[in-house]
């Protein structure tokens, strides 16, 4: 299978016996770079990048651990206060959803304090 900057597809069988190829992140810094670039992109591209990363994180525990090692929680906590509260709830919602997925494996005490301070 072709290798991409973020990972290599791993085959998996589904209930109806079809083969599904989820991506497994092998280049953790590429994930961080993708979101740093997306943060500066127009809103439509931000939404697409966040949706793609969300699919990766929802797909496997290995990807959530890779996101943790890449420092995704800190990056998303930096991004969250700068998302508009009006006009674009989808970006804020996607960042929040990704933050929950990235924090599901582990969340540092420093990131926890930052998250509470946002409340």
PADREN-260654 format. One record per residue: y, z, x of N, C-alpha, C, CB in turn; residue in one letter. Coordinates in steps of 0.001 Angstrom, whole numbers, plus 500000, padded with zeros to 6 digits. Glycine has a CB too. Layout:
% PADREN-260654
+--------+--------+--------+--------+--------+--------+--------+--------+--------+--------+--------+--------+----+
:   n_yy :   n_zz :   n_xx :  ca_yy :  ca_zz :  ca_xx :   c_yy :   c_zz :   c_xx :  cb_yy :  cb_zz :  cb_xx : aa :
+--------+--------+--------+--------+--------+--------+--------+--------+--------+--------+--------+--------+----+
:      Y :      Z :      X :      Y :      Z :      X :      Y :      Z :      X :      Y :      Z :      X :  A :
...
+--------+--------+--------+--------+--------+--------+--------+--------+--------+--------+--------+--------+----+
//
This chain:
% PADREN-260654
+--------+--------+--------+--------+--------+--------+--------+--------+--------+--------+--------+--------+----+
:   n_yy :   n_zz :   n_xx :  ca_yy :  ca_zz :  ca_xx :   c_yy :   c_zz :   c_xx :  cb_yy :  cb_zz :  cb_xx : aa :
+--------+--------+--------+--------+--------+--------+--------+--------+--------+--------+--------+--------+----+
: 498811 : 500000 : 500817 : 500000 : 500000 : 500000 : 501262 : 500000 : 500868 : 499993 : 501202 : 499067 :  X :
: 502346 : 499417 : 500350 : 503572 : 499355 : 501134 : 504181 : 500742 : 501317 : 504579 : 498423 : 500467 :  X :
: 504762 : 500959 : 502481 : 505397 : 502233 : 502783 : 506900 : 502079 : 502615 : 505042 : 502713 : 504217 :  X :
: 507539 : 503021 : 501939 : 508978 : 502999 : 501729 : 509597 : 504127 : 502544 : 509333 : 503137 : 500215 :  X :
: 510932 : 504164 : 502661 : 511552 : 505249 : 503431 : 511241 : 506644 : 502892 : 513040 : 505056 : 503459 :  X :
: 511005 : 506754 : 501591 : 510731 : 508069 : 501023 : 509259 : 508433 : 501041 : 511237 : 508130 : 499620 :  X :
: 508379 : 507475 : 501017 : 506976 : 507875 : 501010 : 506007 : 506738 : 500820 : 506753 : 508868 : 499953 :  X :
: 504757 : 507114 : 500687 : 503659 : 506183 : 500514 : 502986 : 506466 : 499184 : 502650 : 506285 : 501680 :  X :
: 502728 : 505435 : 498379 : 502053 : 505673 : 497107 : 500641 : 506201 : 497305 : 502015 : 504397 : 496289 :  X :
: 500250 : 507170 : 496495 : 498896 : 507720 : 496513 : 498255 : 507421 : 495155 : 498906 : 509272 : 496815 :  X :
: 497081 : 506745 : 495120 : 496474 : 506395 : 493835 : 495982 : 507630 : 493080 : 495316 : 505428 : 494052 :  X :
: 496131 : 507582 : 491761 : 495635 : 508656 : 490904 : 495180 : 508047 : 489580 : 496732 : 509751 : 490672 :  X :
: 494065 : 508526 : 489069 : 493547 : 508033 : 487789 : 494169 : 508830 : 486644 : 491993 : 508132 : 487743 :  X :
: 494457 : 508128 : 485540 : 494988 : 508782 : 484353 : 493876 : 508902 : 483325 : 496200 : 508002 : 483774 :  X :
: 494177 : 509479 : 482160 : 493168 : 509691 : 481114 : 492545 : 508388 : 480615 : 493787 : 510432 : 479946 :  X :
: 493327 : 507318 : 480560 : 492767 : 506062 : 480054 : 492199 : 505214 : 481198 : 493843 : 505267 : 479288 :  X :
: 491892 : 505859 : 482335 : 491190 : 505256 : 483465 : 491987 : 504138 : 484144 : 489862 : 504714 : 483001 :  X :
: 493301 : 504211 : 484073 : 494121 : 503275 : 484836 : 494599 : 503977 : 486098 : 495330 : 502754 : 483989 :  X :
: 494847 : 503208 : 487116 : 495285 : 503782 : 488383 : 496804 : 503858 : 488392 : 494766 : 502948 : 489587 :  X :
: 497293 : 505028 : 488707 : 498726 : 505261 : 488785 : 499056 : 505580 : 490239 : 499179 : 506418 : 487822 :  X :
: 500165 : 505066 : 490744 : 500516 : 505243 : 492142 : 501799 : 506069 : 492275 : 500679 : 503878 : 492827 :  X :
: 501709 : 507413 : 492241 : 502915 : 508205 : 492433 : 503347 : 508172 : 493899 : 502687 : 509656 : 491972 :  X :
: 504631 : 508329 : 494115 : 505167 : 508342 : 495468 : 505098 : 509755 : 496035 : 506619 : 507816 : 495488 :  X :
: 504741 : 509861 : 497301 : 504740 : 511134 : 498004 : 505786 : 511026 : 499108 : 503310 : 511487 : 498582 :  X :
: 506723 : 511952 : 499126 : 507813 : 511919 : 500098 : 507277 : 512268 : 501480 : 508946 : 512893 : 499691 :  X :
: 507497 : 511381 : 502446 : 507090 : 511650 : 503819 : 508299 : 511770 : 504748 : 506154 : 510550 : 504314 :  X :
: 509440 : 511267 : 504320 : 510658 : 511311 : 505122 : 511686 : 512161 : 504378 : 511211 : 509869 : 505403 :  X :
: 511621 : 513471 : 504597 : 512477 : 514401 : 503856 : 513973 : 514163 : 504076 : 512138 : 515813 : 504244 :  X :
: 514426 : 513872 : 505296 : 515854 : 513611 : 505474 : 516355 : 512408 : 504671 : 516149 : 513394 : 506935 :  X :
: 515479 : 511438 : 504387 : 515883 : 510278 : 503584 : 516238 : 510704 : 502159 : 514757 : 509220 : 503557 :  X :
: 515547 : 511699 : 501633 : 515841 : 512223 : 500304 : 517240 : 512845 : 500280 : 514776 : 513263 : 499882 :  X :
: 517537 : 513635 : 501295 : 518839 : 514264 : 501420 : 519933 : 513201 : 501553 : 518862 : 515216 : 502626 :  X :
: 519689 : 512198 : 502383 : 520658 : 511123 : 502585 : 520897 : 510345 : 501298 : 520180 : 510177 : 503686 :  X :
: 519830 : 510063 : 500568 : 519955 : 509343 : 499297 : 520901 : 510071 : 498355 : 518579 : 509173 : 498635 :  X :
: 520741 : 511380 : 498230 : 521599 : 512125 : 497307 : 523028 : 512280 : 497839 : 520999 : 513498 : 497037 :  X :
: 523194 : 512363 : 499140 : 524552 : 512427 : 499702 : 525306 : 511131 : 499450 : 524501 : 512718 : 501212 :  X :
: 524624 : 510000 : 499592 : 525248 : 508700 : 499313 : 525491 : 508555 : 497814 : 524359 : 507534 : 499835 :  X :
: 524536 : 508967 : 497000 : 524670 : 508843 : 495543 : 525851 : 509655 : 495025 : 523381 : 509295 : 494846 :  X :
: 526102 : 510791 : 495649 : 527206 : 511653 : 495207 : 528547 : 510932 : 495306 : 527243 : 512942 : 496039 :  X :
: 528671 : 510010 : 496235 : 529917 : 509271 : 496440 : 529945 : 507942 : 495680 : 530123 : 509014 : 497919 :  X :
: 528860 : 507617 : 495022 : 528723 : 506345 : 494309 : 529342 : 506428 : 492918 : 527245 : 505945 : 494205 :  X :
: 529525 : 505269 : 492275 : 529978 : 505272 : 490877 : 528972 : 506008 : 489988 : 530182 : 503821 : 490367 :  X :
: 529450 : 506450 : 488843 : 528653 : 507289 : 487942 : 527314 : 506662 : 487551 : 529444 : 507582 : 486696 :  X :
: 527293 : 505357 : 487307 : 526044 : 504700 : 486900 : 525000 : 504775 : 488011 : 526307 : 503229 : 486522 :  X :
: 525430 : 504564 : 489249 : 524492 : 504646 : 490376 : 524069 : 506083 : 490639 : 525120 : 504051 : 491639 :  X :
: 524962 : 507032 : 490424 : 524599 : 508448 : 490549 : 523465 : 508765 : 489591 : 525819 : 509368 : 490270 :  X :
: 523628 : 508315 : 488360 : 522625 : 508590 : 487336 : 521273 : 507988 : 487705 : 523085 : 508048 : 485987 :  X :
: 521273 : 506757 : 488218 : 520018 : 506109 : 488611 : 519346 : 506840 : 489771 : 520273 : 504651 : 488994 :  X :
: 520130 : 507225 : 490766 : 519558 : 507928 : 491920 : 518995 : 509282 : 491500 : 520619 : 508115 : 493024 :  X :
: 519730 : 510009 : 490665 : 519251 : 511310 : 490196 : 517987 : 511167 : 489373 : 520324 : 512010 : 489376 :  X :
: 517925 : 510119 : 488545 : 516731 : 509883 : 487734 : 515524 : 509567 : 488620 : 516977 : 508733 : 486740 :  X :
: 515725 : 508768 : 489663 : 514628 : 508415 : 490566 : 514101 : 509647 : 491302 : 515089 : 507354 : 491577 :  X :
: 515003 : 510490 : 491786 : 514572 : 511696 : 492496 : 513903 : 512661 : 491525 : 515771 : 512379 : 493196 :  X :
: 514405 : 512719 : 490293 : 513797 : 513587 : 489284 : 512350 : 513183 : 489030 : 514600 : 513540 : 487972 :  X :
: 512086 : 511891 : 488946 : 510713 : 511412 : 488747 : 509842 : 511818 : 489932 : 510689 : 509871 : 488562 :  X :
: 510375 : 511687 : 491146 : 509607 : 512089 : 492336 : 509258 : 513572 : 492304 : 510395 : 511773 : 493612 :  X :
: 510214 : 514408 : 491910 : 509980 : 515851 : 491932 : 509076 : 516303 : 490796 : 511298 : 516593 : 491860 :  X :
: 509168 : 515664 : 489648 : 508323 : 516040 : 488521 : 506888 : 515601 : 488766 : 508854 : 515427 : 487218 :  X :
: 506706 : 514648 : 489664 : 505401 : 514045 : 489873 : 504436 : 514897 : 490698 : 505575 : 512733 : 490533 :  X :
: 504953 : 515683 : 491654 : 504007 : 516406 : 492497 : 504610 : 517638 : 493147 : 503474 : 515496 : 493558 :  X :
: 503754 : 518597 : 493393 : 504155 : 519819 : 494085 : 504545 : 519503 : 495523 : 503021 : 520862 : 494052 :  X :
: 503851 : 518569 : 496144 : 504170 : 518185 : 497521 : 505601 : 517666 : 497621 : 503183 : 517118 : 498026 :  X :
: 506036 : 516904 : 496616 : 507407 : 516392 : 496629 : 508424 : 517514 : 496438 : 507587 : 515334 : 495539 :  X :
: 508091 : 518503 : 495603 : 509013 : 519636 : 495428 : 509121 : 520444 : 496716 : 508546 : 520545 : 494268 :  X :
: 508020 : 520587 : 497433 : 508065 : 521280 : 498720 : 508853 : 520477 : 499753 : 506646 : 521545 : 499232 :  X :
: 508712 : 519157 : 499721 : 509492 : 518299 : 500622 : 510983 : 518417 : 500304 : 509031 : 516820 : 500507 :  X :
: 511314 : 518505 : 499011 : 512711 : 518668 : 498612 : 513257 : 520002 : 499102 : 512852 : 518566 : 497087 :  X :
: 512432 : 521024 : 499059 : 512844 : 522336 : 499569 : 513121 : 522265 : 501064 : 511765 : 523397 : 499280 :  X :
: 512212 : 521623 : 501809 : 512400 : 521504 : 503260 : 513626 : 520664 : 503598 : 511157 : 520890 : 503908 :  X :
: 513974 : 519717 : 502732 : 515139 : 518859 : 502962 : 516444 : 519563 : 502587 : 515003 : 517563 : 502164 :  X :
: 516362 : 520742 : 501995 : 517572 : 521461 : 501614 : 518211 : 520916 : 500351 : 518564 : 521415 : 502732 :  X :
: 517383 : 520401 : 499465 : 517897 : 519781 : 498244 : 518611 : 520787 : 497348 : 516764 : 519126 : 497476 :  X :
: 518124 : 522031 : 497286 : 518767 : 523045 : 496453 : 520209 : 523274 : 496856 : 518004 : 524349 : 496530 :  X :
: 520461 : 523411 : 498142 : 521830 : 523614 : 498638 : 522708 : 522408 : 498338 : 521821 : 523888 : 500148 :  X :
: 522171 : 521221 : 498545 : 522931 : 520004 : 498290 : 523321 : 519898 : 496812 : 522120 : 518774 : 498714 :  X :
: 522381 : 520198 : 495927 : 522668 : 520117 : 494488 : 523651 : 521201 : 494059 : 521371 : 520238 : 493675 :  X :
: 523551 : 522376 : 494670 : 524521 : 523435 : 494360 : 525921 : 523055 : 494818 : 524102 : 524754 : 495014 :  X :
: 526032 : 522286 : 495898 : 527339 : 521781 : 496334 : 527862 : 520747 : 495344 : 527245 : 521166 : 497750 :  X :
: 526959 : 519944 : 494800 : 527322 : 518845 : 493910 : 527731 : 519364 : 492528 : 526154 : 517861 : 493780 :  X :
: 527057 : 520375 : 492035 : 527225 : 520833 : 490653 : 528665 : 521164 : 490266 : 526379 : 522034 : 490429 :  X :
: 529437 : 521911 : 491048 : 530808 : 522222 : 490632 : 531721 : 520994 : 490557 : 531404 : 523224 : 491584 :  X :
: 531325 : 519907 : 491216 : 532168 : 518712 : 491241 : 531785 : 517694 : 490174 : 532097 : 518064 : 492600 :  X :
: 530783 : 518010 : 489361 : 530425 : 517111 : 488265 : 531358 : 517402 : 487098 : 528920 : 517281 : 487846 :  X :
: 531856 : 516361 : 486451 : 532773 : 516586 : 485334 : 532072 : 517274 : 484168 : 533377 : 515261 : 484870 :  X :
: 532765 : 518222 : 483550 : 532179 : 518919 : 482405 : 532370 : 518116 : 481125 : 532797 : 520314 : 482251 :  X :
: 533337 : 517220 : 481134 : 533586 : 516366 : 479965 : 533325 : 514915 : 480334 : 535040 : 516542 : 479440 :  X :
: 532916 : 514137 : 479350 : 532774 : 512707 : 479557 : 531463 : 512271 : 480192 : 533879 : 512235 : 480387 :  X :
: 530850 : 513094 : 481031 : 529627 : 512693 : 481704 : 528602 : 513815 : 481731 : 529934 : 512241 : 483111 :  X :
: 528128 : 514219 : 480563 : 527126 : 515292 : 480559 : 525806 : 514868 : 481177 : 526885 : 515768 : 479149 :  X :
: 525551 : 513553 : 481252 : 524266 : 513115 : 481800 : 524160 : 513421 : 483294 : 524072 : 511617 : 481559 :  X :
: 525237 : 513260 : 484047 : 525198 : 513552 : 485483 : 524996 : 515045 : 485698 : 526499 : 513075 : 486182 :  X :
: 525761 : 515850 : 484994 : 525643 : 517308 : 485124 : 524238 : 517765 : 484704 : 526725 : 518023 : 484262 :  X :
: 523723 : 517192 : 483640 : 522378 : 517535 : 483169 : 521302 : 517139 : 484165 : 522106 : 516869 : 481838 :  X :
: 521452 : 515964 : 484764 : 520465 : 515509 : 485745 : 520510 : 516367 : 487006 : 520704 : 514036 : 486103 :  X :
: 521728 : 516734 : 487449 : 521842 : 517599 : 488628 : 521194 : 518949 : 488332 : 523334 : 517785 : 489040 :  X :
: 521443 : 519480 : 487144 : 520856 : 520763 : 486762 : 519333 : 520665 : 486672 : 521434 : 521237 : 485421 :  X :
: 518836 : 519577 : 486100 : 517395 : 519369 : 485997 : 516753 : 519276 : 487377 : 517097 : 518104 : 485193 :  X :
: 517394 : 518535 : 488276 : 516884 : 518429 : 489641 : 516919 : 519771 : 490353 : 517687 : 517403 : 490429 :  X :
: 517961 : 520530 : 490109 : 518077 : 521852 : 490728 : 516921 : 522745 : 490281 : 519434 : 522508 : 490370 :  X :
: 516590 : 522699 : 489002 : 515457 : 523482 : 488487 : 514141 : 523022 : 489122 : 515374 : 523362 : 486947 :  X :
: 513957 : 521706 : 489228 : 512727 : 521182 : 489830 : 512647 : 521540 : 491308 : 512648 : 519660 : 489654 :  X :
: 513772 : 521427 : 492011 : 513778 : 521735 : 493447 : 513572 : 523225 : 493683 : 515096 : 521279 : 494092 :  X :
: 514057 : 524051 : 492771 : 513939 : 525505 : 492931 : 512610 : 526042 : 492426 : 515069 : 526200 : 492204 :  X :
: 511804 : 525203 : 491808 : 510543 : 525696 : 491245 : 509571 : 526139 : 492330 : 509895 : 524621 : 490384 :  X :
: 509678 : 525582 : 493530 : 508799 : 525994 : 494615 : 509327 : 527227 : 495308 : 508627 : 524871 : 495615 :  X :
: 510580 : 527195 : 495669 : 511197 : 528308 : 496372 : 512705 : 528138 : 496332 : 510688 : 528401 : 497833 :  X :
: 513405 : 529242 : 496351 : 514864 : 529221 : 496287 : 515357 : 530331 : 497198 : 515396 : 529401 : 494810 :  X :
: 516184 : 529997 : 498161 : 516638 : 531003 : 499116 : 517584 : 532001 : 498444 : 517332 : 530331 : 500311 :  X :
: 517711 : 533162 : 499045 : 518623 : 534187 : 498513 : 520055 : 533671 : 498523 : 518520 : 535499 : 499337 :  X :
: 520414 : 532931 : 499568 : 521770 : 532377 : 499653 : 522040 : 531411 : 498507 : 521976 : 531665 : 500997 :  X :
: 521067 : 530528 : 498213 : 521226 : 529594 : 497107 : 521248 : 530322 : 495770 : 520106 : 528560 : 497122 :  X :
: 520478 : 531388 : 495650 : 520486 : 532181 : 494410 : 521860 : 532785 : 494172 : 519421 : 533296 : 494467 :  X :
: 522479 : 533322 : 495231 : 523823 : 533885 : 495085 : 524824 : 532816 : 494698 : 524263 : 534565 : 496379 :  X :
: 524696 : 531627 : 495288 : 525604 : 530531 : 494946 : 525433 : 530114 : 493494 : 525368 : 529332 : 495867 :  X :
: 524191 : 530066 : 493028 : 523924 : 529673 : 491638 : 524514 : 530698 : 490667 : 522402 : 529525 : 491397 :  X :
: 524356 : 531977 : 490973 : 524901 : 533023 : 490108 : 526423 : 532981 : 490115 : 524403 : 534411 : 490554 :  X :
: 527027 : 532663 : 491246 : 528490 : 532598 : 491303 : 529050 : 531456 : 490474 : 528950 : 532453 : 492737 :  X :
: 528235 : 530445 : 490192 : 528683 : 529330 : 489355 : 528747 : 529707 : 487879 : 527762 : 528139 : 489536 :  X :
: 528073 : 530770 : 487508 : 528057 : 531185 : 486104 : 529346 : 531743 : 485691 : 526995 : 532177 : 485847 :  X :
+--------+--------+--------+--------+--------+--------+--------+--------+--------+--------+--------+--------+----+
//
